[in-house]
Structure formats: C-alpha cells, structure tokens
Amino acid sequence: MQLRESNIEKLADDSVYDTLIIGGGINGAVSAAALAGRGVKVGLVDQGDFAGMTSMWSSNLIWGGIKYMESYDFKLVRELCVSRNHLITHYPSTVQEIRFLTTITKGFRWHPLVLWAGTWIYWFFGNCFTKIPRLPKLTQINEEESVINTKPATGCFEYSDAFLHDNDARFVWNFVRKAMNSGCVAANYVEATGFERRDDIWHVGLRDVMSGREWTVQTKTLVNACGPLADRTNALADKHTEHSHVLSKGIHLIVNQVTPNKRVLAFFDEDGRLFFAIPMGNRTCIGTTDTRTDDPHAAITDEDIDFVLNNINARLDLDKPLDRADIIATRCGVRPLAVQNTGGKDRDFLQLSRKHEIDSDIEQGFVSIFGGKLTDCVNVGEEITNLVKEMGIRVRYPRYRWYGEPVDAVRDEFFHQAQLMDLDAYTSPASSEPLSTRLWRRYAAHAIGILENIREDPRQAEILIEGTEYIRAEVRQAARREMITKLEDFLRRRSKISLVSRQETIQQSDGLMEACEMLFGDDAKMRFDEYFRDHPITNGIARDPGAGPLPAQDASNDDATVAMDESKQDKKVEGGFETLNW
C-alpha cells in the first residue's frame, strides 16, 4: 500500500507529464512500459485494479488467430503469427508452445482434409516456427486422448500455437511493473473524472476511488486505453473517433482436469464456432461463448453455463458428464471489437476479429486504442511510442528494448544462486515444477531478491496459504512491489488462486489471514471480510467480480457437490485442504 500512496502523491504534485495513460489493461500496460522505457515521463491510472476487465478474462492463449483464415483475414493472421513467435522468443519461461488437437464432427461445413491443409498454410504464415501440423487417425486419438468422444467425428488434426503458463492478468501486471521500474508513476483504483485542453496541456481530473480524494494532473498527451470503456472515456473528453467498439461476451468454466496431457482440446460448438478445453495446472478451463452485448460488465447466465456444459459433454467421453457441481470457478467478461463508425457494424458480428485499431489526433495530443489481443501487445506499445513521438514528445532512448525476459546472464546468475542454496529442496511435494523454475517465471530478475529473503530466513520458503504453491517470500514480495490494494487483486490477478479453488477452500485456509496481515497490515481483517462479502460463496463456486449471481441450484445438487468432492481421485489431501498446482 505504501507504493500506491507514494505514487498517488507523485501524481498529485505540480509536475507536467509527457503522457498520461488512462486504463491499465494490456494496451495501457504495454504503452506505459514502451514509453517509460524509452525515457518518456509517463503516468498510468486505472479506475479498478490493473488488468481488471478484459485482460483478466482471456483464454490465456497466445495464438495467431487460425479462425480468422475462414474470413480471409490473411494479413491479420500473418501479423498475429509473427507476434506470437516474437513473444515465444522473448518470454520463453512464460509464453510456451502448446499443441491444439481439433476434432471435426460429421456434417461440419468443411472436410477435415481441407482444415488440415489450412493448418499447413497457417504454419507457413508463422514462418514454420512451431512444430509441423499432424493428421492423426481417429484410432490414434482414442489411444492418445481417450477422453474425446470420436463416435460422431469424421477426423482430427493437430497444430501448434502458444499459451500463458501463468494467468493473463499476471502477464499484464509484469508490464506495469516494468513501466514503474523505468520511472512510470502508476496507481490503481484511480479514475478519470474530466478532461480539459488549455494552452496545449491536458488537465485531467482524477479521483482516488479508495479515499475519495480528488485532484488534477497535467499532461502534454493522453492515451485512452480503457478497453470496453474507451467509448465512454472519449465521450467524457468530447473526442470523436473513426472507430468505436462492439462488445462480445465470453465465459469460461473451470473444472477439474479432464486430461493429464498438456494439450489444448479444440472443437467446434453447435453454432460452428471454436471452443476449447485448455490446461490450467491440474484444472481445465472450458470455453468460450461469443455473445453480442452492450454491457461492459456482462454477467454469466443459466444459458451461458448450459451452452458450455452441453457442448463439452457432447464432445468428451467422460465416466460422468460434467454438471454444475463440477464447476470450481467461472470467468465472464467482454471482448471489445473495433469497428468503423460508418458501416463497420454491418459486418457479421461473429466474423469480427480482435485486431487493434488506433485513432489519433496529433494536434490535440490524444490517442484512442480499440480492440487488441494479448498476442499483439508488443506492436501496440511500439505504435503508441511512434505516435507520441510524432506529437512532439522527446523519446530519449529509441533503441531500448522494453519487453522480454532479462538477459541470459541474469537468468544464469539466479539459477546458480538457487543451486548453491539448494532452493529446489524447498519445493512442495504437490508442485508440478521446481521452486526455482516457478520463481524465475513469475518474478524474473526480482526473484534474486526472494532468494536473499530465504537465505536470511528459511521460513520464507514455507507454503503460506495451504493448498497453494505460494511461499511466504512471495507474499512479502507482493506486499512490497505489486500494489495490492484489495484481497481480490492478489487472489485473482497477481495469482490465479481464486480461479482454481472453491471459495470454501480459500476462506478456510489458515494462512490466508497471515497473508492479509502481510499485505494490508492493520486493515487485514477489513480486507478479508470485504473480499468474502463481495464474493459470497454460492454452491462453492468462486466468481469473477461483476459476473453477477450464479443461477440457483436445488438441494440435490448441493448434495451432489459433496459426494463428487469425496469421490475425486485426482487430488491429494493434506491437513484437510486440497493441494493444488498453482
């Protein structure tokens, strides 16, 4: 909390910023990292937490958009494939190649051989960077992925894309932290209340959502990176742009692992759209839907859940079909899709892509970002830097590379120190990877500081929150460096704890209150109570904030939840808590 308060004081002084960015999702985060890293004086604010909307509701996939080939958006597919390769290269610990096994059912609009040929074109678009496509026989699929129901299938094909090993919001946060390391002044839970242009300077009204404090900040240029709320922000600033947004609601259901293989199972739903079963540690993320909405805070519905369950059950051969009692958590959010204000909305909604568009008023120093994907984030940062430079802002270090993991020498030093202190001996028996690997992936160069804490006090290597992989030193690191303002920030966005565990398990963990004390000091009990008040337990399911109430279940389903939990064979129980691979 000290970091946030310090940054708010800096935002409230009389300094004039080169650029103020409104919105801390992926577009705002990379814009801040790119500009600050090149020597621009940058401020970044978000009315909620960083990555608090669209950027925490993705499928965690870094992919070239193979589905856009059907709408002949070949240029976009080529650009996204190259961007995917770029991220795999520069984030080898975080962005990793993964195989997609796609099953085609009888009556589908394309023959499997046509789709398989398409994967080869897709592979060439990506400069043959990944493993080559494969056309397995159904008998092979029965052996490799017995969970797939191949009875209604006419064929399968397999190709490669990539996924985020940790969650999407964590990926976004690391760009925010990178920006702050380069001098950016950032604060979450700070909203923009008004905009006025005077004497070539923007005067922006800001309000601290937590305290109610209001002030004005001055900036030479403004970047609107508000995602689904970008149109509202433009209206507040009285800016008229070439593009605007239409919104698509997507949901995911998190269930216990349906297959032990590290592979995405892809299918086409009953409407002919791609949906996936995506590995998430020892959980599986299933989705997504694609529903037109006008509400940027869309809520999950009965129909959404039934749609996903019905489709996945029709395509998997499980001992028992998935039902509501199997749902551990849900994700529900909107994707902002960029359209032209004249005629763009006439295009078939389901054919709209996630391509980003950037509108700029060079004379007024105002930029608006529309659409976008995690895959394309580096390009957004570069484009914003070029536009700000065109607006007359000095870019002092134009060749500085503001993205990517630290150089090999830093990585080698971390792992050398970890070996000398036998760090991996502290790895939890239930962990899916060595402790050193996980710390490097999440914290990169800052993981060296965690090693120092553990050397000074070996208790810092102990698991703090039962059933998780989080050690005391990580929570201590989060308290000092990660601007965690509410408990939800930690449980959902800096980690994915609330995505992979039921609310009862989280609430009953003995270490959670200690974590709150480390994160919030004297406010620990208040933040603990606030979280469970705002996220009430409904049939044991953890929900994203703003997702609305889950549909009610009858008592028989509650009984079924208990019975199914007792019968699960794929979880290890220690001390009365599930041991999960987070």
JOVEN-V379583 format. One record per pair of residues at least 24 apart in sequence whose ideal C-beta (glycine too) atoms are under 8 Angstrom apart, sorted by the first residue. I is the first residue (numbers start at 1). J is the second residue. D is the distance in Angstrom with one decimal. If there is no record, write none. Layout:
[[I,J,D] [I,J,D]]
//
This chain:
[[1,484,7.9] [1,485,6.9] [1,520,6.8] [1,521,7.4] [1,523,7.9] [3,480,7.3] [3,481,6.9] [3,483,5.3] [4,187,5.6] [4,188,6.9] [4,189,7.9] [4,483,5.0] [4,485,6.1] [7,180,8.0] [7,185,5.1] [7,186,6.0] [7,187,4.6] [7,483,7.9] [8,187,5.1] [8,190,7.0] [8,208,6.2] [8,213,7.7] [10,185,4.6] [11,43,5.9] [11,45,7.3] [11,185,5.7] [11,187,6.2] [11,190,7.4] [11,206,6.7] [11,215,7.5] [11,217,5.6] [12,213,7.9] [12,215,4.6] [12,217,7.5] [14,218,7.8] [15,41,7.7] [15,218,7.6] [16,201,6.6] [16,218,4.6] [16,219,6.7] [16,220,6.7] [17,41,5.3] [17,42,6.6] [17,43,4.7] [17,185,7.9] [17,217,6.8] [17,218,7.0] [17,219,4.1] [17,220,7.0] [18,42,6.7] [18,219,7.2] [18,220,5.5] [18,221,6.6] [18,388,7.3] [18,393,4.8] [18,394,7.7] [19,43,7.4] [19,219,6.3] [19,220,7.1] [19,221,4.7] [19,222,7.3] [19,223,6.1] [19,388,5.6] [19,393,6.6] [20,44,7.7] [20,45,7.5] [20,202,7.1] [20,204,6.0] [20,217,6.3] [20,219,3.8] [20,221,7.6] [20,222,5.6] [20,223,7.3] [21,45,7.5] [21,222,8.0] [21,223,4.4] [21,225,5.6] [22,46,7.8] [22,192,5.1] [22,204,7.8] [22,222,7.0] [22,223,7.0] [22,224,5.6] [22,225,6.5] [22,226,5.8] [22,233,6.0] [23,224,6.9] [23,225,3.7] [23,226,3.9] [23,227,6.1] [23,229,7.4] [23,230,7.5] [23,233,7.7] [24,49,7.7] [24,50,3.9] [24,51,6.8] [24,52,7.5] [24,172,7.6] [24,176,6.2] [24,186,7.1] [24,188,6.5] [24,225,7.7] [25,50,7.6] [25,51,5.8] [25,52,7.6] [25,53,6.2] [25,54,5.8] [25,55,4.0] [25,172,6.4] [25,225,6.6] [25,226,8.0] [25,227,4.9] [26,51,7.2] [26,54,7.9] [26,55,4.6] [26,168,7.9] [26,171,7.8] [26,172,5.1] [26,175,7.4] [26,372,6.8] [26,374,5.7] [26,377,5.2] [26,380,7.8] [27,225,4.2] [27,227,7.0] [27,356,7.3] [27,369,4.6] [27,372,5.2] [27,377,7.4] [27,380,5.4] [28,223,7.1] [28,225,3.4] [28,226,7.9] [28,369,8.0] [29,55,7.8] [29,172,4.9] [29,173,7.6] [29,175,3.8] [29,176,4.9] [29,179,7.0] [29,377,8.0] [30,175,5.3] [30,377,4.6] [30,378,6.8] [30,380,5.4] [30,381,3.8] [30,384,7.8] [30,403,7.4] [31,223,5.5] [31,225,5.9] [31,369,7.5] [31,380,6.7] [31,381,5.8] [31,384,4.3] [31,385,7.9] [32,175,7.2] [32,176,6.7] [32,179,3.8] [32,184,4.9] [32,186,6.7] [33,175,4.6] [33,176,7.6] [33,178,4.6] [33,179,4.3] [33,182,7.1] [33,184,7.6] [33,381,6.3] [33,402,5.0] [33,403,6.7] [34,381,3.4] [34,382,6.4] [34,384,6.3] [34,385,4.8] [34,402,5.0] [34,403,7.7] [35,179,7.8] [35,184,7.7] [35,381,8.0] [35,384,6.8] [35,385,5.8] [35,388,6.2] [35,395,7.9] [36,179,4.6] [36,180,7.8] [36,182,3.8] [36,183,5.3] [36,184,3.9] [36,402,7.6] [37,178,7.2] [37,179,7.4] [37,182,4.6] [37,397,7.1] [37,400,5.1] [37,401,7.9] [37,402,3.2] [38,385,5.9] [38,395,4.7] [38,396,6.7] [38,397,5.0] [38,398,6.1] [38,400,5.6] [38,402,6.8] [39,394,7.4] [39,395,6.3] [39,396,3.0] [39,397,4.7] [39,400,7.7] [40,385,7.8] [40,388,6.5] [40,393,5.8] [40,394,7.6] [40,395,6.2] [40,396,7.7] [41,183,7.2] [42,179,6.7] [42,183,7.4] [42,184,4.4] [42,185,7.3] [43,184,7.2] [43,185,5.0] [43,186,7.3] [43,217,6.4] [43,219,6.7] [44,176,7.0] [44,179,6.5] [44,184,5.7] [44,185,7.3] [44,186,4.1] [44,187,7.6] [45,186,7.2] [45,187,5.6] [45,188,7.7] [45,190,4.1] [45,191,7.4] [45,192,6.8] [45,206,6.4] [46,188,5.3] [46,189,7.4] [46,190,7.0] [47,189,7.1] [47,190,7.0] [47,191,3.6] [47,192,7.4] [47,209,6.4] [47,229,8.0] [48,188,6.8] [48,189,6.4] [48,209,7.8] [49,188,4.8] [49,189,6.9] [49,485,6.7] [49,486,7.1] [49,488,7.4] [49,489,4.8] [49,493,5.9] [50,169,7.7] [50,172,6.3] [50,173,5.7] [50,176,5.1] [50,186,7.7] [50,188,5.4] [50,483,7.6] [50,493,7.2] [51,168,7.0] [51,169,3.8] [51,172,3.8] [51,173,6.1] [51,493,5.5] [52,169,8.0] [52,188,7.8] [52,493,7.1] [53,227,5.5] [53,228,6.1] [53,229,7.6] [53,296,7.2] [53,333,6.5] [53,334,7.7] [54,227,4.7] [54,228,6.1] [54,333,5.7] [54,334,6.5] [54,335,6.2] [54,336,6.4] [55,168,5.9] [55,169,6.2] [55,172,4.8] [55,227,7.4] [55,374,7.5] [56,167,7.3] [56,168,6.0] [56,169,4.0] [56,172,7.7] [56,331,7.9] [56,333,7.2] [56,492,6.8] [56,493,5.7] [56,544,7.4] [57,168,7.8] [57,250,6.8] [57,252,7.9] [57,331,5.3] [57,332,7.0] [57,333,2.6] [57,334,7.6] [57,544,7.1] [58,168,4.5] [58,374,6.0] [59,252,6.9] [59,276,6.4] [59,278,6.1] [59,285,7.0] [59,287,6.8] [59,288,6.1] [60,163,5.5] [60,164,4.6] [60,167,6.2] [60,168,5.4] [60,278,6.5] [60,280,7.3] [60,285,7.0] [61,161,6.4] [61,162,7.3] [61,163,5.3] [61,164,7.6] [61,264,7.6] [61,276,7.6] [61,278,7.0] [62,87,5.6] [62,88,7.5] [62,95,5.2] [62,161,6.9] [62,162,4.1] [62,163,6.3] [62,164,6.4] [62,374,6.1] [62,375,5.1] [63,161,3.7] [63,162,6.6] [63,375,6.3] [64,122,6.7] [64,125,6.9] [64,126,5.9] [64,161,6.4] [64,375,7.0] [65,353,6.8] [65,354,7.2] [65,373,7.6] [65,375,7.5] [66,118,7.4] [66,119,7.3] [66,122,5.2] [66,159,7.3] [66,161,7.4] [67,273,7.9] [67,274,5.3] [68,353,5.3] [69,118,5.8] [69,121,7.1] [69,122,6.6] [71,351,4.6] [71,353,7.4] [73,353,5.7] [73,355,7.6] [74,125,7.3] [76,353,5.8] [76,355,5.3] [77,122,6.9] [77,125,5.5] [78,125,4.8] [79,376,7.2] [79,379,7.5] [80,373,7.1] [80,375,5.2] [80,376,6.2] [81,122,7.2] [81,125,4.8] [81,126,3.6] [81,127,7.5] [81,129,7.7] [82,126,7.2] [82,127,7.1] [83,375,5.1] [83,376,5.0] [83,377,7.9] [83,378,6.5] [83,379,6.1] [84,126,6.9] [84,161,6.6] [84,162,5.6] [84,375,5.4] [85,126,6.1] [85,127,6.6] [85,129,4.4] [85,130,8.0] [86,378,6.1] [87,162,7.0] [87,375,7.0] [87,377,7.9] [87,378,7.1] [88,129,7.5] [88,162,5.4] [90,403,6.2] [90,404,3.5] [90,405,6.6] [91,404,6.5] [91,405,5.8] [92,405,6.8] [93,165,7.3] [93,405,6.2] [93,437,7.7] [93,440,6.0] [93,441,4.1] [93,444,7.9] [94,164,6.4] [94,165,5.6] [94,166,6.6] [94,171,6.6] [94,405,7.5] [94,441,5.8] [95,162,5.3] [95,163,7.6] [95,164,6.3] [95,165,7.6] [96,162,6.1] [96,163,6.6] [96,165,5.8] [97,130,5.5] [97,131,7.1] [97,160,5.3] [97,161,7.5] [97,162,5.3] [98,160,7.0] [98,161,6.7] [98,162,6.2] [98,163,4.8] [98,262,6.7] [98,263,6.7] [98,264,5.9] [98,279,7.6] [99,131,7.2] [99,158,5.6] [99,159,7.4] [99,160,5.7] [99,263,4.9] [99,264,7.0] [100,158,6.6] [100,159,5.6] [100,160,6.9] [100,161,5.9] [100,263,7.5] [100,264,4.7] [100,266,5.0] [100,276,7.9] [101,136,8.0] [101,141,7.3] [101,145,6.4] [101,148,7.8] [101,156,6.3] [101,157,7.9] [101,158,4.8] [101,263,5.7] [101,264,7.1] [101,265,5.7] [101,266,6.6] [102,156,6.4] [102,157,5.6] [102,158,7.2] [102,159,7.7] [102,266,4.1] [102,267,7.1] [103,141,7.3] [103,148,5.8] [103,150,7.1] [103,153,5.1] [103,155,7.9] [103,156,5.0] [103,265,7.5] [103,266,7.5] [103,267,5.6] [103,315,6.6] [104,153,6.3] [104,154,5.4] [104,155,5.1] [104,156,6.9] [104,157,7.7] [104,268,7.2] [105,152,4.7] [105,153,5.7] [105,154,6.8] [105,267,7.8] [105,268,7.2] [105,315,7.6] [106,152,5.7] [106,153,7.4] [106,154,5.2] [108,154,7.3] [108,268,6.2] [108,272,7.4] [109,272,6.5] [111,154,7.7] [111,155,7.9] [112,154,5.8] [112,155,2.9] [112,156,7.1] [112,157,6.3] [113,155,7.4] [115,157,5.9] [116,155,7.7] [116,157,4.2] [119,157,5.7] [119,158,8.0] [119,159,4.2] [122,159,6.4] [123,159,6.7] [123,160,7.9] [130,159,7.6] [130,160,3.6] [130,161,7.4] [131,160,5.0] [133,157,6.4] [133,158,6.5] [133,159,4.5] [133,160,7.9] [134,158,4.3] [134,159,7.6] [144,261,7.4] [145,259,6.0] [145,261,6.6] [145,263,7.4] [145,265,6.9] [146,317,7.2] [147,258,5.6] [147,259,5.0] [147,265,7.8] [147,316,5.4] [147,317,6.2] [147,318,6.7] [148,265,6.6] [148,315,6.9] [148,316,6.4] [148,317,6.7] [149,314,7.3] [149,315,5.7] [149,316,5.8] [149,317,4.1] [150,317,7.9] [152,314,7.8] [161,264,7.8] [163,264,7.2] [163,278,6.9] [163,279,7.7] [164,374,7.4] [165,441,6.2] [166,441,6.7] [166,442,6.2] [166,496,7.1] [167,493,7.7] [167,495,7.7] [167,496,4.2] [167,499,6.8] [168,374,6.2] [169,492,7.0] [169,493,3.8] [169,494,7.5] [170,442,7.0] [170,493,7.1] [170,494,6.3] [170,495,7.2] [170,496,7.4] [171,374,6.9] [173,482,6.9] [173,493,6.6] [173,494,6.1] [174,444,7.6] [175,377,7.6] [175,403,7.6] [177,481,6.8] [177,482,7.3] [178,402,6.8] [178,403,7.6] [182,402,7.2] [186,483,7.4] [187,483,7.5] [188,483,5.9] [188,485,5.9] [188,489,7.6] [189,485,5.5] [192,233,6.9] [192,236,7.2] [194,236,6.7] [195,222,7.2] [195,236,6.3] [195,237,3.9] [195,238,7.6] [197,364,6.3] [200,365,7.7] [202,365,6.8] [202,366,7.8] [210,485,6.7] [220,365,5.9] [220,391,7.5] [220,392,7.6] [220,393,6.4] [221,365,3.9] [221,366,7.3] [221,367,7.2] [221,388,5.6] [221,391,5.2] [221,393,6.1] [222,365,6.4] [222,366,5.1] [222,367,7.0] [223,367,4.7] [223,369,7.0] [223,384,6.2] [223,388,7.8] [224,366,7.3] [224,367,6.7] [224,368,4.4] [224,369,6.7] [225,369,5.0] [227,336,5.4] [228,296,3.7] [228,334,5.2] [228,336,4.7] [229,296,5.8] [230,336,6.9] [230,368,5.9] [230,369,6.9] [230,370,6.2] [233,368,8.0] [234,368,5.9] [237,366,7.0] [239,361,7.0] [239,364,7.9] [239,366,5.8] [239,368,6.9] [241,341,7.3] [241,359,4.2] [241,368,5.2] [241,370,7.9] [242,340,6.3] [242,341,6.3] [242,357,7.8] [242,359,5.1] [243,338,5.0] [243,339,6.5] [243,340,5.9] [243,341,6.6] [243,344,7.4] [243,357,4.7] [243,359,5.6] [243,368,7.5] [243,370,4.6] [244,338,7.8] [244,339,6.3] [244,341,5.4] [244,370,7.1] [245,336,4.2] [245,337,6.4] [245,338,6.5] [245,339,7.2] [245,370,6.0] [245,371,7.4] [246,292,7.0] [246,336,7.9] [246,337,5.1] [246,339,5.6] [246,345,6.3] [246,349,6.9] [246,352,6.9] [247,292,7.4] [247,293,5.1] [247,294,6.5] [247,295,7.4] [247,296,6.3] [247,298,7.4] [247,334,4.4] [247,335,7.0] [247,336,6.1] [247,337,7.2] [248,290,5.4] [248,291,6.6] [248,292,6.4] [248,293,7.1] [248,334,6.4] [248,335,4.6] [248,337,5.9] [248,349,7.4] [248,352,7.5] [249,289,6.6] [249,290,7.8] [249,291,4.5] [249,292,7.7] [249,293,4.4] [249,295,8.0] [249,298,4.2] [249,304,7.8] [249,332,7.1] [249,333,7.4] [249,334,5.3] [249,335,8.0] [250,287,6.4] [250,288,3.8] [250,289,5.4] [250,290,6.2] [250,291,7.7] [250,332,7.7] [250,333,6.4] [250,334,7.4] [250,335,6.1] [251,287,5.7] [251,288,6.1] [251,289,5.2] [251,300,5.4] [251,304,4.8] [251,305,7.5] [251,308,6.7] [251,330,6.4] [251,331,6.4] [251,332,4.7] [252,285,5.1] [252,286,6.3] [252,287,3.5] [252,288,5.6] [252,308,7.8] [252,330,6.9] [252,331,4.1] [252,332,8.0] [253,285,7.5] [253,286,4.9] [253,287,6.4] [253,305,6.9] [253,308,5.4] [253,309,7.3] [253,327,5.3] [253,330,5.8] [254,280,6.7] [254,283,5.4] [254,284,7.4] [254,285,5.6] [254,286,7.8] [254,327,7.0] [254,328,4.8] [254,329,4.3] [254,330,7.0] [254,331,7.3] [254,499,5.7] [254,500,6.4] [255,283,6.8] [255,284,5.6] [255,286,6.5] [255,322,5.9] [255,326,4.8] [255,327,6.2] [255,328,6.2] [256,282,7.4] [256,283,6.4] [256,284,7.1] [256,326,6.7] [256,328,7.1] [256,568,6.5] [256,570,6.4] [256,571,7.6] [257,282,4.9] [257,283,6.0] [257,284,5.4] [257,570,6.3] [258,284,4.7] [258,316,6.4] [258,318,7.1] [258,322,8.0] [259,284,7.4] [265,316,8.0] [267,311,7.2] [267,312,7.8] [267,315,4.7] [269,307,7.6] [269,311,4.6] [270,310,7.7] [270,311,6.1] [270,314,7.8] [273,350,6.8] [275,308,7.5] [275,311,6.3] [275,312,7.8] [277,312,6.6] [277,316,7.6] [280,496,7.5] [280,499,7.3] [280,500,6.5] [281,432,6.5] [281,500,6.2] [281,580,6.9] [281,581,4.0] [281,582,6.3] [282,432,7.4] [282,500,7.9] [282,570,6.9] [282,571,7.5] [282,580,6.4] [282,581,4.7] [283,328,6.6] [283,499,7.6] [283,500,4.8] [283,580,7.8] [285,331,7.6] [286,312,5.2] [286,322,8.0] [287,331,7.3] [290,350,6.3] [292,349,5.5] [293,334,6.1] [295,334,7.5] [296,334,5.6] [297,334,8.0] [297,546,4.5] [298,332,6.4] [298,333,7.2] [298,334,5.3] [299,332,6.5] [299,546,7.4] [299,547,5.7] [299,548,2.7] [299,549,7.8] [300,330,5.6] [300,332,4.2] [300,543,7.5] [300,547,5.0] [300,548,6.1] [300,550,6.9] [301,548,7.9] [301,551,7.4] [302,551,4.4] [304,332,7.4] [305,330,7.7] [305,550,8.0] [305,551,6.9] [323,557,7.6] [323,560,7.5] [324,539,7.0] [324,551,7.9] [324,553,6.0] [324,557,6.0] [325,539,7.7] [325,553,8.0] [325,557,5.6] [325,560,4.5] [325,561,4.4] [325,564,5.4] [326,564,6.7] [327,541,5.4] [328,500,6.6] [328,501,6.8] [328,502,5.7] [328,540,7.9] [328,541,6.9] [328,542,7.1] [329,498,6.5] [329,499,5.0] [329,500,6.9] [329,501,7.7] [329,502,7.7] [329,541,6.2] [329,542,4.2] [329,543,6.9] [330,541,6.5] [330,542,7.8] [330,543,5.4] [330,544,6.8] [330,547,6.3] [330,550,7.3] [331,499,7.2] [331,544,5.6] [331,547,7.8] [332,543,7.7] [332,544,5.8] [332,546,7.8] [332,547,4.1] [332,548,7.6] [333,544,7.1] [336,370,6.7] [336,371,5.9] [336,372,7.9] [337,371,5.9] [338,370,3.7] [338,371,3.4] [338,372,8.0] [356,380,5.9] [358,383,5.8] [358,384,7.3] [358,387,7.0] [360,387,5.2] [360,391,8.0] [362,387,7.6] [362,390,5.9] [362,391,5.6] [365,391,5.0] [365,392,8.0] [378,403,5.5] [405,444,5.6] [406,444,5.4] [406,445,4.7] [410,444,7.8] [410,445,5.3] [410,448,7.9] [411,440,6.7] [413,448,7.2] [414,440,5.8] [414,445,7.5] [414,447,5.7] [414,448,5.4] [414,451,7.2] [415,440,7.2] [417,448,6.8] [417,451,5.3] [418,451,6.4] [421,451,6.7] [421,454,7.1] [421,455,6.0] [423,451,6.8] [423,454,7.1] [423,461,7.5] [426,454,7.4] [426,458,7.9] [426,461,3.9] [426,462,7.8] [426,471,7.5] [428,463,5.8] [428,469,5.9] [428,579,7.6] [430,469,7.9] [430,572,5.7] [430,574,7.5] [430,579,3.9] [430,580,7.5] [430,581,6.7] [431,469,5.5] [431,581,6.5] [432,581,4.3] [435,461,7.4] [435,471,7.6] [438,469,6.7] [439,474,7.6] [442,474,7.7] [443,474,8.0] [443,477,6.8] [446,477,6.9] [446,481,6.9] [449,477,7.1] [450,474,6.8] [450,477,5.8] [453,477,7.8] [463,511,7.4] [464,511,4.4] [464,514,6.3] [464,515,5.6] [465,497,7.2] [465,509,5.1] [465,511,4.3] [465,512,5.5] [465,515,5.7] [466,509,4.7] [466,510,6.0] [466,511,5.5] [466,574,7.8] [466,575,6.3] [466,577,4.6] [467,501,6.5] [467,505,5.9] [467,509,6.2] [467,577,4.1] [467,578,5.2] [467,579,5.7] [467,580,5.5] [468,495,7.7] [468,497,5.8] [468,501,7.8] [468,509,7.8] [468,580,6.5] [468,582,4.9] [469,580,7.9] [469,581,7.0] [469,582,4.8] [470,495,6.6] [470,497,7.5] [470,515,7.7] [470,582,7.0] [472,518,7.8] [475,515,4.9] [475,518,5.1] [475,519,6.8] [476,518,6.0] [478,519,6.7] [479,518,5.0] [479,519,4.9] [484,519,5.3] [486,527,6.2] [486,530,6.8] [486,531,6.9] [487,516,6.4] [487,519,7.4] [487,520,7.8] [487,527,4.8] [487,528,6.4] [487,530,7.0] [487,531,3.9] [488,531,5.7] [488,534,7.3] [488,535,7.2] [488,545,6.3] [490,515,7.4] [490,519,6.3] [491,531,7.2] [492,544,7.2] [492,545,7.9] [495,582,6.6] [496,582,6.4] [497,582,6.1] [498,535,7.5] [498,542,4.7] [499,542,7.2] [500,580,5.7] [500,582,6.1] [501,542,6.9] [501,578,6.8] [501,580,5.9] [502,537,7.9] [502,540,4.3] [502,541,6.8] [502,542,6.3] [503,532,7.5] [503,535,6.5] [503,537,4.3] [503,540,6.4] [503,541,7.1] [503,542,4.7] [504,537,6.0] [504,540,5.6] [505,577,6.2] [505,578,5.8] [506,542,7.2] [507,532,5.9] [507,537,7.2] [508,577,7.3] [509,577,6.5]]
//
